[in-house]
Amino acid sequence: MRISELAEVTGTTVTTLKFYLRRGLLPPGRVVTRTQAEYDAEHVERVRLVRALSEVGGLDLAAVGRVLEAIESPDIGRLDVMATAQHALSGPREREGRGEGEGPGDGEGPGDGEDPPRGDERTRAWIAARDWQVDPRDAALDRLAASWSACDDAGIGLDEVRLDAYADAVERIARIDVTSVPPEPAAAVRQVVLGTVLVEPVLASLRLLAQQHTAITEGRRS
Amino acid sequence: MRISELAEVTGTTVTTLKFYLRRGLLPPGRVVTRTQAEYDAEHVERVRLVRALSEVGGLDLAAVGRVLEAIESPDIGRLDVMATAQHALSGPREREGRGEGEGPGDGEGPGDGEDPPRGDERTRAWIAARDWQVDPRDAALDRLAASWSACDDAGIGLDEVRLDAYADAVERIARIDVTSVPPEPAAAVRQVVLGTVLVEPVLASLRLLAQQHTAITEGRRS
Protein backbone atom coordinates (compact mmCIF):
# COMPACT_ATOMS: atom_id res chain seq x y z
CA MET A 1 0.00 0.00 0.00
CA ARG A 2 1.02 3.62 -0.44
CA ILE A 3 1.88 5.91 2.47
CA SER A 4 -1.53 7.59 2.23
CA GLU A 5 -3.24 4.21 2.64
CA LEU A 6 -0.95 3.34 5.53
CA ALA A 7 -2.02 6.59 7.18
CA GLU A 8 -5.68 5.77 6.60
CA VAL A 9 -5.45 2.17 7.86
CA THR A 10 -3.63 3.22 11.03
CA GLY A 11 -5.76 6.29 11.67
CA THR A 12 -2.85 8.68 11.50
CA THR A 13 -1.52 11.24 9.00
CA VAL A 14 1.09 11.19 6.25
CA THR A 15 2.92 13.95 8.12
CA THR A 16 3.17 11.77 11.23
CA LEU A 17 4.36 8.76 9.20
CA LYS A 18 7.06 10.83 7.49
CA PHE A 19 8.12 12.02 10.92
CA TYR A 20 8.38 8.40 12.13
CA LEU A 21 10.39 7.50 9.01
CA ARG A 22 12.82 10.37 9.64
CA ARG A 23 13.23 9.33 13.29
CA GLY A 24 13.87 5.72 12.24
CA LEU A 25 10.83 4.51 14.20
CA LEU A 26 9.29 3.12 11.01
CA PRO A 27 11.46 1.18 8.53
CA PRO A 28 11.41 2.54 4.97
CA GLY A 29 8.97 1.03 2.50
CA ARG A 30 10.00 -0.92 -0.60
CA VAL A 31 10.99 1.68 -3.23
CA VAL A 32 8.72 1.50 -6.28
CA THR A 33 9.49 4.73 -8.13
CA ARG A 34 11.68 7.70 -7.25
CA THR A 35 8.81 9.31 -5.36
CA GLN A 36 6.83 6.28 -4.20
CA ALA A 37 7.30 3.39 -1.78
CA GLU A 38 5.20 0.39 -0.87
CA TYR A 39 4.24 -0.43 2.72
CA ASP A 40 2.89 -3.72 4.06
CA ALA A 41 1.24 -5.33 7.09
CA GLU A 42 4.45 -5.12 9.13
CA HIS A 43 4.43 -1.35 8.71
CA VAL A 44 0.83 -1.24 9.91
CA GLU A 45 1.78 -3.21 13.00
CA ARG A 46 4.81 -1.01 13.65
CA VAL A 47 2.82 2.24 13.38
CA ARG A 48 0.27 0.87 15.85
CA LEU A 49 3.03 -0.12 18.23
CA VAL A 50 4.72 3.30 18.07
CA ARG A 51 1.40 4.98 18.76
CA ALA A 52 0.58 2.61 21.63
CA LEU A 53 3.95 3.19 23.28
CA SER A 54 3.74 6.96 22.93
CA GLU A 55 0.04 7.55 23.51
CA VAL A 56 -0.89 4.78 25.93
CA GLY A 57 2.53 4.14 27.45
CA GLY A 58 3.26 7.88 27.70
CA LEU A 59 6.82 7.47 26.37
CA ASP A 60 8.57 10.21 24.47
CA LEU A 61 9.83 9.30 20.99
CA ALA A 62 13.43 8.78 22.15
CA ALA A 63 12.16 6.18 24.64
CA VAL A 64 9.97 4.58 21.97
CA GLY A 65 13.11 4.23 19.85
CA ARG A 66 14.95 2.50 22.68
CA VAL A 67 12.06 0.09 23.27
CA LEU A 68 11.88 -0.81 19.57
CA GLU A 69 15.62 -1.38 19.56
CA ALA A 70 15.31 -3.73 22.53
CA ILE A 71 12.54 -5.72 20.85
CA GLU A 72 14.72 -6.17 17.79
CA SER A 73 17.72 -7.53 19.71
CA PRO A 74 17.05 -11.28 19.72
CA ASP A 75 20.14 -12.14 21.78
CA ILE A 76 19.46 -9.73 24.63
CA GLY A 77 19.32 -11.41 28.06
CA ARG A 78 16.28 -11.36 30.31
CA LEU A 79 17.83 -8.90 32.75
CA ASP A 80 19.04 -6.62 29.96
CA VAL A 81 15.51 -6.64 28.66
CA MET A 82 14.20 -5.57 32.04
CA ALA A 83 16.84 -2.87 32.31
CA THR A 84 15.86 -1.55 28.89
CA ALA A 85 12.18 -1.60 29.69
CA GLN A 86 13.06 0.19 32.88
CA HIS A 87 15.07 2.82 31.11
CA ALA A 88 12.24 3.34 28.65
CA LEU A 89 9.81 3.74 31.53
CA SER A 90 11.99 6.30 33.26
CA GLY A 91 11.87 8.32 30.04
CA PRO A 92 9.16 10.74 31.19
CA ARG A 93 11.63 12.25 33.68
CA GLU A 94 13.61 13.50 30.72
CA ARG A 95 10.81 15.90 30.04
CA GLU A 96 11.42 17.76 33.29
CA GLY A 97 13.44 20.52 31.64
CA ARG A 98 10.51 21.58 29.47
CA GLY A 99 9.98 25.33 29.62
CA GLU A 100 12.59 25.64 32.31
CA GLY A 101 15.67 26.34 30.24
CA GLU A 102 17.67 23.58 31.91
CA GLY A 103 19.14 22.12 28.75
CA PRO A 104 18.02 19.49 26.26
CA GLY A 105 15.62 16.90 27.61
CA ASP A 106 15.62 14.56 24.66
CA GLY A 107 17.87 12.05 23.04
CA GLU A 108 20.00 11.09 26.03
CA GLY A 109 21.48 7.63 25.75
CA PRO A 110 20.90 4.86 28.28
CA GLY A 111 23.29 4.45 31.20
CA ASP A 112 26.25 2.21 30.61
CA GLY A 113 26.06 0.22 33.82
CA GLU A 114 29.37 1.67 35.06
CA ASP A 115 27.77 4.10 37.48
CA PRO A 116 28.07 4.05 41.28
CA PRO A 117 25.28 2.43 43.35
CA ARG A 118 21.90 4.09 42.74
CA GLY A 119 19.27 5.41 45.13
CA ASP A 120 19.77 7.16 48.45
CA GLU A 121 20.76 5.53 51.73
CA ARG A 122 17.22 5.06 53.00
CA THR A 123 16.17 3.34 49.77
CA ARG A 124 19.20 1.03 49.79
CA ALA A 125 18.57 0.17 53.45
CA TRP A 126 14.92 -0.58 52.73
CA ILE A 127 15.84 -2.81 49.76
CA ALA A 128 18.40 -4.65 51.90
CA ALA A 129 15.92 -5.11 54.76
CA ARG A 130 13.41 -6.50 52.28
CA ASP A 131 16.10 -8.78 50.88
CA TRP A 132 15.26 -7.91 47.28
CA GLN A 133 17.87 -9.17 44.83
CA VAL A 134 18.32 -6.23 42.47
CA ASP A 135 21.19 -4.66 40.56
CA PRO A 136 22.58 -1.89 42.85
CA ARG A 137 23.21 0.24 39.75
CA ASP A 138 19.64 -0.06 38.56
CA ALA A 139 18.09 3.28 37.58
CA ALA A 140 14.80 2.23 39.21
CA LEU A 141 16.52 2.70 42.59
CA ASP A 142 17.07 6.38 41.79
CA ARG A 143 13.52 6.65 40.66
CA LEU A 144 12.24 5.03 43.86
CA ALA A 145 14.44 7.30 46.00
CA ALA A 146 13.31 10.43 44.15
CA SER A 147 9.61 9.58 44.21
CA TRP A 148 9.78 8.54 47.88
CA SER A 149 11.45 11.87 48.77
CA ALA A 150 8.85 13.73 46.75
CA CYS A 151 6.15 12.05 48.85
CA ASP A 152 7.93 13.23 52.00
CA ASP A 153 8.23 16.79 50.69
CA ALA A 154 4.52 16.80 49.84
CA GLY A 155 3.62 15.65 53.36
CA ILE A 156 2.35 12.21 52.33
CA GLY A 157 3.00 9.85 55.22
CA LEU A 158 4.80 7.18 53.22
CA ASP A 159 6.96 5.45 55.81
CA GLU A 160 8.78 2.08 55.59
CA VAL A 161 5.73 0.23 56.91
CA ARG A 162 3.42 1.58 54.24
CA LEU A 163 6.08 1.08 51.56
CA ASP A 164 6.39 -2.55 52.67
CA ALA A 165 2.64 -2.97 52.41
CA TYR A 166 2.72 -1.56 48.87
CA ALA A 167 5.69 -3.81 48.04
CA ASP A 168 3.77 -6.90 49.20
CA ALA A 169 1.02 -6.08 46.71
CA VAL A 170 3.47 -5.14 43.95
CA GLU A 171 5.34 -8.44 44.39
CA ARG A 172 2.13 -10.19 43.38
CA ILE A 173 1.95 -8.01 40.27
CA ALA A 174 5.59 -8.77 39.42
CA ARG A 175 4.95 -12.50 39.85
CA ILE A 176 2.10 -12.26 37.33
CA ASP A 177 4.40 -10.26 35.01
CA VAL A 178 7.25 -12.74 35.20
CA THR A 179 5.14 -15.90 34.95
CA SER A 180 3.34 -14.47 31.89
CA VAL A 181 6.61 -14.37 29.98
CA PRO A 182 6.62 -17.01 27.22
CA PRO A 183 9.60 -19.44 27.17
CA GLU A 184 10.61 -18.67 23.57
CA PRO A 185 13.36 -15.95 23.73
CA ALA A 186 12.22 -13.51 21.03
CA ALA A 187 8.63 -13.66 22.27
CA ALA A 188 9.90 -13.20 25.83
CA VAL A 189 11.76 -10.02 24.95
CA ARG A 190 8.70 -8.59 23.28
CA GLN A 191 6.46 -9.59 26.16
CA VAL A 192 8.70 -8.20 28.91
CA VAL A 193 9.49 -4.90 27.23
CA LEU A 194 6.02 -4.14 25.92
CA GLY A 195 4.33 -5.64 28.97
CA THR A 196 6.33 -3.45 31.33
CA VAL A 197 5.46 -0.30 29.40
CA LEU A 198 1.92 -1.03 28.26
CA VAL A 199 0.59 -2.79 31.36
CA GLU A 200 1.64 0.24 33.48
CA PRO A 201 -1.34 2.41 32.41
CA VAL A 202 -3.63 -0.62 32.89
CA LEU A 203 -2.45 -0.89 36.49
CA ALA A 204 -2.74 2.87 37.04
CA SER A 205 -6.35 2.84 35.79
CA LEU A 206 -7.15 -0.21 37.91
CA ARG A 207 -5.76 1.61 40.95
CA LEU A 208 -8.03 4.62 40.40
CA LEU A 209 -11.08 2.40 39.92
CA ALA A 210 -10.18 0.20 42.89
CA GLN A 211 -9.70 3.31 45.07
CA GLN A 212 -13.15 4.48 44.09
CA HIS A 213 -14.67 1.07 44.74
CA THR A 214 -12.91 0.82 48.11
CA ALA A 215 -13.84 4.36 49.13
CA ILE A 216 -17.49 3.71 48.25
CA THR A 217 -17.82 0.25 49.80
CA GLU A 218 -15.53 0.62 52.83
CA GLY A 219 -15.33 4.36 53.28
CA ARG A 220 -18.99 5.32 53.69
CA ARG A 221 -17.93 6.97 56.92
CA SER A 222 -16.63 9.94 54.86
CA MET B 1 13.06 36.54 50.63
CA ARG B 2 13.56 37.85 47.11
CA ILE B 3 12.79 35.82 44.00
CA SER B 4 16.52 35.10 43.50
CA GLU B 5 16.69 33.61 46.99
CA LEU B 6 13.53 31.61 46.40
CA ALA B 7 15.20 30.20 43.27
CA GLU B 8 18.33 29.31 45.22
CA VAL B 9 16.49 27.69 48.14
CA THR B 10 14.34 25.56 45.83
CA GLY B 11 17.16 24.69 43.45
CA THR B 12 15.46 26.25 40.46
CA THR B 13 15.90 29.41 38.37
CA VAL B 14 14.32 32.86 38.40
CA THR B 15 13.14 32.20 34.83
CA THR B 16 11.28 29.10 35.96
CA LEU B 17 9.72 30.92 38.92
CA LYS B 18 8.53 33.76 36.69
CA PHE B 19 7.05 31.14 34.38
CA TYR B 20 5.19 29.55 37.33
CA LEU B 21 3.96 33.02 38.39
CA ARG B 22 2.64 33.74 34.90
CA ARG B 23 0.89 30.34 34.78
CA GLY B 24 -0.69 30.98 38.20
CA LEU B 25 1.05 27.92 39.69
CA LEU B 26 2.80 30.12 42.23
CA PRO B 27 0.88 32.86 44.05
CA PRO B 28 2.39 36.36 43.74
CA GLY B 29 4.72 37.55 46.48
CA ARG B 30 3.98 40.47 48.80
CA VAL B 31 4.76 43.65 46.83
CA VAL B 32 7.58 45.65 48.45
CA THR B 33 8.58 48.11 45.74
CA ARG B 34 7.43 48.56 42.16
CA THR B 35 10.04 46.02 40.99
CA GLN B 36 10.40 43.79 44.03
CA ALA B 37 8.27 41.27 45.92
CA GLU B 38 8.82 39.22 49.04
CA TYR B 39 8.35 35.45 49.12
CA ASP B 40 8.02 33.22 52.18
CA ALA B 41 8.07 29.61 53.35
CA GLU B 42 4.72 28.90 51.70
CA HIS B 43 6.20 29.85 48.35
CA VAL B 44 9.10 27.49 48.95
CA GLU B 45 6.69 24.67 49.69
CA ARG B 46 4.59 25.46 46.63
CA VAL B 47 7.59 25.52 44.28
CA ARG B 48 8.69 22.13 45.62
CA LEU B 49 5.20 20.75 45.12
CA VAL B 50 4.95 22.02 41.53
CA ARG B 51 8.32 20.47 40.73
CA ALA B 52 7.41 17.18 42.40
CA LEU B 53 4.14 16.92 40.48
CA SER B 54 5.77 17.73 37.15
CA GLU B 55 9.11 15.98 37.51
CA VAL B 56 8.27 13.01 39.70
CA GLY B 57 4.57 12.70 38.92
CA GLY B 58 5.17 13.31 35.22
CA LEU B 59 2.23 15.73 34.92
CA ASP B 60 2.19 18.52 32.39
CA LEU B 61 1.71 22.03 33.79
CA ALA B 62 -2.01 22.15 32.93
CA ALA B 63 -2.50 19.01 35.04
CA VAL B 64 -0.36 20.47 37.84
CA GLY B 65 -2.69 23.47 37.83
CA ARG B 66 -5.75 21.24 38.16
CA VAL B 67 -4.19 19.30 41.04
CA LEU B 68 -3.32 22.53 42.89
CA GLU B 69 -6.85 23.77 42.33
CA ALA B 70 -8.23 20.56 43.82
CA ILE B 71 -6.01 20.84 46.88
CA GLU B 72 -7.25 24.36 47.45
CA SER B 73 -10.94 23.44 47.36
CA PRO B 74 -11.69 22.61 51.00
CA ASP B 75 -15.33 21.68 50.38
CA ILE B 76 -14.69 19.15 47.64
CA GLY B 77 -16.11 15.68 48.34
CA ARG B 78 -14.03 12.54 48.55
CA LEU B 79 -15.23 11.21 45.21
CA ASP B 80 -14.69 14.56 43.50
CA VAL B 81 -11.18 14.49 44.89
CA MET B 82 -10.58 11.09 43.37
CA ALA B 83 -12.07 12.20 40.06
CA THR B 84 -9.74 15.21 40.03
CA ALA B 85 -6.70 13.15 40.90
CA GLN B 86 -7.77 10.79 38.17
CA HIS B 87 -8.15 13.57 35.65
CA ALA B 88 -4.74 14.91 36.60
CA LEU B 89 -3.24 11.44 36.15
CA SER B 90 -4.82 11.02 32.76
CA GLY B 91 -3.10 14.27 31.76
CA PRO B 92 -0.17 12.60 29.98
CA ARG B 93 -2.56 11.40 27.28
CA GLU B 94 -3.06 15.05 26.32
CA ARG B 95 0.49 15.05 25.07
CA GLU B 96 -0.38 12.54 22.34
CA GLY B 97 -0.75 15.17 19.63
CA ARG B 98 2.86 16.33 20.01
CA GLY B 99 4.59 16.55 16.67
CA GLU B 100 1.62 15.01 14.92
CA GLY B 101 -0.31 18.09 13.91
CA GLU B 102 -3.50 16.89 15.51
CA GLY B 103 -4.39 20.14 17.19
CA PRO B 104 -3.64 21.65 20.58
CA GLY B 105 -2.74 19.12 23.27
CA ASP B 106 -2.65 21.48 26.20
CA GLY B 107 -5.09 23.41 28.34
CA GLU B 108 -8.19 21.32 27.78
CA GLY B 109 -10.68 21.58 30.59
CA PRO B 110 -11.85 18.64 32.67
CA GLY B 111 -14.94 16.69 31.65
CA ASP B 112 -18.22 17.95 33.02
CA GLY B 113 -19.63 14.61 34.15
CA GLU B 114 -22.44 14.79 31.58
CA ASP B 115 -20.86 12.32 29.19
CA PRO B 116 -22.20 8.90 28.18
CA PRO B 117 -20.85 5.77 29.93
CA ARG B 118 -17.10 5.39 29.52
CA GLY B 119 -14.95 2.48 28.40
CA ASP B 120 -15.72 -0.16 25.80
CA GLU B 121 -18.11 -3.08 26.17
CA ARG B 122 -15.47 -5.57 27.29
CA THR B 123 -14.23 -3.21 30.02
CA ARG B 124 -17.74 -2.52 31.28
CA ALA B 125 -18.52 -6.25 31.30
CA TRP B 126 -15.33 -6.98 33.22
CA ILE B 127 -16.08 -4.25 35.79
CA ALA B 128 -19.62 -5.60 36.21
CA ALA B 129 -18.39 -9.19 36.60
CA ARG B 130 -15.93 -8.00 39.23
CA ASP B 131 -18.74 -6.09 40.94
CA TRP B 132 -16.67 -2.94 41.30
CA GLN B 133 -18.76 0.05 42.36
CA VAL B 134 -17.45 2.83 40.12
CA ASP B 135 -18.91 5.86 38.38
CA PRO B 136 -19.83 4.63 34.84
CA ARG B 137 -18.77 8.04 33.49
CA ASP B 138 -15.35 7.84 35.08
CA ALA B 139 -12.50 8.71 32.69
CA ALA B 140 -10.39 5.89 34.15
CA LEU B 141 -12.73 3.45 32.36
CA ASP B 142 -11.69 4.94 29.02
CA ARG B 143 -8.09 4.76 30.07
CA LEU B 144 -8.45 1.13 31.09
CA ALA B 145 -10.21 0.26 27.82
CA ALA B 146 -7.57 2.05 25.72
CA SER B 147 -4.59 0.56 27.54
CA TRP B 148 -6.15 -2.92 27.51
CA SER B 149 -6.73 -2.65 23.72
CA ALA B 150 -3.15 -1.42 23.26
CA CYS B 151 -1.94 -4.57 25.03
CA ASP B 152 -4.02 -6.66 22.61
CA ASP B 153 -2.66 -4.81 19.60
CA ALA B 154 0.90 -5.35 20.83
CA GLY B 155 0.28 -9.07 21.24
CA ILE B 156 0.49 -9.10 25.04
CA GLY B 157 -1.75 -11.89 26.30
CA LEU B 158 -3.71 -9.80 28.78
CA ASP B 159 -6.99 -11.71 29.11
CA GLU B 160 -9.72 -11.38 31.75
CA VAL B 161 -8.03 -13.97 33.98
CA ARG B 162 -4.73 -12.10 34.08
CA LEU B 163 -6.53 -8.77 34.49
CA ASP B 164 -8.40 -10.24 37.47
CA ALA B 165 -5.11 -11.38 38.98
CA TYR B 166 -3.69 -7.86 38.58
CA ALA B 167 -6.90 -6.38 40.02
CA ASP B 168 -6.61 -8.59 43.13
CA ALA B 169 -3.16 -7.13 43.79
CA VAL B 170 -4.24 -3.59 42.93
CA GLU B 171 -7.20 -3.83 45.34
CA ARG B 172 -4.66 -4.29 48.14
CA ILE B 173 -2.86 -1.16 46.97
CA ALA B 174 -6.12 0.78 46.87
CA ARG B 175 -7.00 -0.39 50.37
CA ILE B 176 -3.66 0.97 51.62
CA ASP B 177 -4.35 4.22 49.74
CA VAL B 178 -7.83 4.66 51.16
CA THR B 179 -6.99 3.66 54.75
CA SER B 180 -4.02 6.08 54.73
CA VAL B 181 -6.37 9.01 54.19
CA PRO B 182 -6.54 11.18 57.32
CA PRO B 183 -10.05 11.91 58.73
CA GLU B 184 -9.65 15.71 58.66
CA PRO B 185 -11.18 16.93 55.34
CA ALA B 186 -8.52 19.40 54.11
CA ALA B 187 -5.72 16.96 54.94
CA ALA B 188 -7.71 14.18 53.25
CA VAL B 189 -7.98 16.13 50.01
CA ARG B 190 -4.29 16.82 49.99
CA GLN B 191 -3.45 13.22 50.80
CA VAL B 192 -5.72 11.67 48.18
CA VAL B 193 -4.79 14.00 45.34
CA LEU B 194 -1.06 14.10 45.97
CA GLY B 195 -0.94 10.46 47.03
CA THR B 196 -2.62 9.32 43.83
CA VAL B 197 -0.20 11.26 41.68
CA LEU B 198 3.03 10.96 43.65
CA VAL B 199 2.70 7.36 44.84
CA GLU B 200 2.25 6.24 41.20
CA PRO B 201 5.98 6.51 40.33
CA VAL B 202 6.82 4.80 43.65
CA LEU B 203 4.65 1.85 42.62
CA ALA B 204 6.07 1.80 39.09
CA SER B 205 9.64 1.69 40.46
CA LEU B 206 8.68 -1.02 42.95
CA ARG B 207 7.22 -3.06 40.10
CA LEU B 208 10.46 -2.90 38.10
CA LEU B 209 12.54 -3.86 41.13
CA ALA B 210 10.12 -6.63 42.14
CA GLN B 211 10.17 -7.99 38.57
CA GLN B 212 13.93 -8.12 38.72
CA HIS B 213 13.91 -9.79 42.12
CA THR B 214 11.29 -12.31 40.99
CA ALA B 215 13.09 -13.06 37.72
CA ILE B 216 16.36 -13.64 39.57
CA THR B 217 14.99 -15.68 42.46
CA GLU B 218 12.22 -17.63 40.75
CA GLY B 219 13.22 -17.46 37.11
CA ARG B 220 16.68 -19.00 37.20
CA ARG B 221 15.33 -21.40 34.60
CA SER B 222 15.82 -18.64 31.98
Boltz contact constraints between the chains, C-beta under 6 A:
constraints:
  - contact:
      token1: [A, 15]
      token2: [B, 101]
      max_distance: 6.0
  - contact:
      token1: [A, 16]
      token2: [B, 100]
      max_distance: 6.0
  - contact:
      token1: [A, 48]
      token2: [B, 153]
      max_distance: 6.0
  - contact:
      token1: [A, 49]
      token2: [B, 154]
      max_distance: 6.0
  - contact:
      token1: [A, 52]
      token2: [B, 150]
      max_distance: 6.0
  - contact:
      token1: [A, 52]
      token2: [B, 153]
      max_distance: 6.0
  - contact:
      token1: [A, 52]
      token2: [B, 154]
      max_distance: 6.0
  - contact:
      token1: [A, 55]
      token2: [B, 96]
      max_distance: 6.0
  - contact:
      token1: [A, 56]
      token2: [B, 146]
      max_distance: 6.0
  - contact:
      token1: [A, 56]
      token2: [B, 147]
      max_distance: 6.0
  - contact:
      token1: [A, 56]
      token2: [B, 150]
      max_distance: 6.0
  - contact:
      token1: [A, 58]
      token2: [B, 92]
      max_distance: 6.0
  - contact:
      token1: [A, 78]
      token2: [B, 215]
      max_distance: 6.0
  - contact:
      token1: [A, 78]
      token2: [B, 222]
      max_distance: 6.0
  - contact:
      token1: [A, 82]
      token2: [B, 211]
      max_distance: 6.0
  - contact:
      token1: [A, 82]
      token2: [B, 212]
      max_distance: 6.0
  - contact:
      token1: [A, 86]
      token2: [B, 208]
      max_distance: 6.0
  - contact:
      token1: [A, 92]
      token2: [B, 58]
      max_distance: 6.0
  - contact:
      token1: [A, 96]
      token2: [B, 55]
      max_distance: 6.0
  - contact:
      token1: [A, 99]
      token2: [B, 19]
      max_distance: 6.0
  - contact:
      token1: [A, 100]
      token2: [B, 16]
      max_distance: 6.0
  - contact:
      token1: [A, 101]
      token2: [B, 15]
      max_distance: 6.0
  - contact:
      token1: [A, 132]
      token2: [B, 209]
      max_distance: 6.0
  - contact:
      token1: [A, 132]
      token2: [B, 213]
      max_distance: 6.0
  - contact:
      token1: [A, 133]
      token2: [B, 213]
      max_distance: 6.0
  - contact:
      token1: [A, 133]
      token2: [B, 216]
      max_distance: 6.0
  - contact:
      token1: [A, 133]
      token2: [B, 217]
      max_distance: 6.0
  - contact:
      token1: [A, 134]
      token2: [B, 209]
      max_distance: 6.0
  - contact:
      token1: [A, 134]
      token2: [B, 212]
      max_distance: 6.0
  - contact:
      token1: [A, 134]
      token2: [B, 213]
      max_distance: 6.0
  - contact:
      token1: [A, 140]
      token2: [B, 205]
      max_distance: 6.0
  - contact:
      token1: [A, 140]
      token2: [B, 208]
      max_distance: 6.0
  - contact:
      token1: [A, 140]
      token2: [B, 209]
      max_distance: 6.0
  - contact:
      token1: [A, 143]
      token2: [B, 205]
      max_distance: 6.0
  - contact:
      token1: [A, 144]
      token2: [B, 205]
      max_distance: 6.0
  - contact:
      token1: [A, 146]
      token2: [B, 56]
      max_distance: 6.0
  - contact:
      token1: [A, 147]
      token2: [B, 56]
      max_distance: 6.0
  - contact:
      token1: [A, 147]
      token2: [B, 201]
      max_distance: 6.0
  - contact:
      token1: [A, 147]
      token2: [B, 202]
      max_distance: 6.0
  - contact:
      token1: [A, 148]
      token2: [B, 202]
      max_distance: 6.0
  - contact:
      token1: [A, 150]
      token2: [B, 52]
      max_distance: 6.0
  - contact:
      token1: [A, 150]
      token2: [B, 56]
      max_distance: 6.0
  - contact:
      token1: [A, 150]
      token2: [B, 198]
      max_distance: 6.0
  - contact:
      token1: [A, 151]
      token2: [B, 198]
      max_distance: 6.0
  - contact:
      token1: [A, 153]
      token2: [B, 48]
      max_distance: 6.0
  - contact:
      token1: [A, 153]
      token2: [B, 52]
      max_distance: 6.0
  - contact:
      token1: [A, 154]
      token2: [B, 49]
      max_distance: 6.0
  - contact:
      token1: [A, 154]
      token2: [B, 52]
      max_distance: 6.0
  - contact:
      token1: [A, 154]
      token2: [B, 194]
      max_distance: 6.0
  - contact:
      token1: [A, 154]
      token2: [B, 198]
      max_distance: 6.0
  - contact:
      token1: [A, 156]
      token2: [B, 194]
      max_distance: 6.0
  - contact:
      token1: [A, 156]
      token2: [B, 195]
      max_distance: 6.0
  - contact:
      token1: [A, 165]
      token2: [B, 176]
      max_distance: 6.0
  - contact:
      token1: [A, 167]
      token2: [B, 206]
      max_distance: 6.0
  - contact:
      token1: [A, 169]
      token2: [B, 169]
      max_distance: 6.0
  - contact:
      token1: [A, 169]
      token2: [B, 172]
      max_distance: 6.0
  - contact:
      token1: [A, 169]
      token2: [B, 173]
      max_distance: 6.0
  - contact:
      token1: [A, 170]
      token2: [B, 206]
      max_distance: 6.0
  - contact:
      token1: [A, 170]
      token2: [B, 207]
      max_distance: 6.0
  - contact:
      token1: [A, 170]
      token2: [B, 210]
      max_distance: 6.0
  - contact:
      token1: [A, 171]
      token2: [B, 210]
      max_distance: 6.0
  - contact:
      token1: [A, 172]
      token2: [B, 169]
      max_distance: 6.0
  - contact:
      token1: [A, 173]
      token2: [B, 169]
      max_distance: 6.0
  - contact:
      token1: [A, 173]
      token2: [B, 207]
      max_distance: 6.0
  - contact:
      token1: [A, 174]
      token2: [B, 207]
      max_distance: 6.0
  - contact:
      token1: [A, 174]
      token2: [B, 210]
      max_distance: 6.0
  - contact:
      token1: [A, 174]
      token2: [B, 211]
      max_distance: 6.0
  - contact:
      token1: [A, 174]
      token2: [B, 214]
      max_distance: 6.0
  - contact:
      token1: [A, 175]
      token2: [B, 214]
      max_distance: 6.0
  - contact:
      token1: [A, 176]
      token2: [B, 165]
      max_distance: 6.0
  - contact:
      token1: [A, 177]
      token2: [B, 211]
      max_distance: 6.0
  - contact:
      token1: [A, 178]
      token2: [B, 214]
      max_distance: 6.0
  - contact:
      token1: [A, 178]
      token2: [B, 215]
      max_distance: 6.0
  - contact:
      token1: [A, 178]
      token2: [B, 219]
      max_distance: 6.0
  - contact:
      token1: [A, 194]
      token2: [B, 154]
      max_distance: 6.0
  - contact:
      token1: [A, 194]
      token2: [B, 156]
      max_distance: 6.0
  - contact:
      token1: [A, 195]
      token2: [B, 156]
      max_distance: 6.0
  - contact:
      token1: [A, 198]
      token2: [B, 150]
      max_distance: 6.0
  - contact:
      token1: [A, 198]
      token2: [B, 151]
      max_distance: 6.0
  - contact:
      token1: [A, 198]
      token2: [B, 154]
      max_distance: 6.0
  - contact:
      token1: [A, 201]
      token2: [B, 147]
      max_distance: 6.0
  - contact:
      token1: [A, 202]
      token2: [B, 147]
      max_distance: 6.0
  - contact:
      token1: [A, 202]
      token2: [B, 148]
      max_distance: 6.0
  - contact:
      token1: [A, 205]
      token2: [B, 140]
      max_distance: 6.0
  - contact:
      token1: [A, 205]
      token2: [B, 143]
      max_distance: 6.0
  - contact:
      token1: [A, 205]
      token2: [B, 144]
      max_distance: 6.0
  - contact:
      token1: [A, 206]
      token2: [B, 167]
      max_distance: 6.0
  - contact:
      token1: [A, 206]
      token2: [B, 170]
      max_distance: 6.0
  - contact:
      token1: [A, 207]
      token2: [B, 170]
      max_distance: 6.0
  - contact:
      token1: [A, 207]
      token2: [B, 173]
      max_distance: 6.0
  - contact:
      token1: [A, 207]
      token2: [B, 174]
      max_distance: 6.0
  - contact:
      token1: [A, 208]
      token2: [B, 86]
      max_distance: 6.0
  - contact:
      token1: [A, 208]
      token2: [B, 140]
      max_distance: 6.0
  - contact:
      token1: [A, 209]
      token2: [B, 132]
      max_distance: 6.0
  - contact:
      token1: [A, 209]
      token2: [B, 134]
      max_distance: 6.0
  - contact:
      token1: [A, 209]
      token2: [B, 140]
      max_distance: 6.0
  - contact:
      token1: [A, 210]
      token2: [B, 170]
      max_distance: 6.0
  - contact:
      token1: [A, 210]
      token2: [B, 171]
      max_distance: 6.0
  - contact:
      token1: [A, 210]
      token2: [B, 174]
      max_distance: 6.0
  - contact:
      token1: [A, 211]
      token2: [B, 82]
      max_distance: 6.0
  - contact:
      token1: [A, 211]
      token2: [B, 174]
      max_distance: 6.0
  - contact:
      token1: [A, 211]
      token2: [B, 177]
      max_distance: 6.0
  - contact:
      token1: [A, 212]
      token2: [B, 82]
      max_distance: 6.0
  - contact:
      token1: [A, 212]
      token2: [B, 134]
      max_distance: 6.0
  - contact:
      token1: [A, 213]
      token2: [B, 132]
      max_distance: 6.0
  - contact:
      token1: [A, 213]
      token2: [B, 133]
      max_distance: 6.0
  - contact:
      token1: [A, 213]
      token2: [B, 134]
      max_distance: 6.0
  - contact:
      token1: [A, 214]
      token2: [B, 174]
      max_distance: 6.0
  - contact:
      token1: [A, 214]
      token2: [B, 175]
      max_distance: 6.0
  - contact:
      token1: [A, 214]
      token2: [B, 178]
      max_distance: 6.0
  - contact:
      token1: [A, 215]
      token2: [B, 78]
      max_distance: 6.0
  - contact:
      token1: [A, 215]
      token2: [B, 178]
      max_distance: 6.0
  - contact:
      token1: [A, 216]
      token2: [B, 133]
      max_distance: 6.0
  - contact:
      token1: [A, 217]
      token2: [B, 133]
      max_distance: 6.0
  - contact:
      token1: [A, 219]
      token2: [B, 178]
      max_distance: 6.0
  - contact:
      token1: [A, 222]
      token2: [B, 78]
      max_distance: 6.0
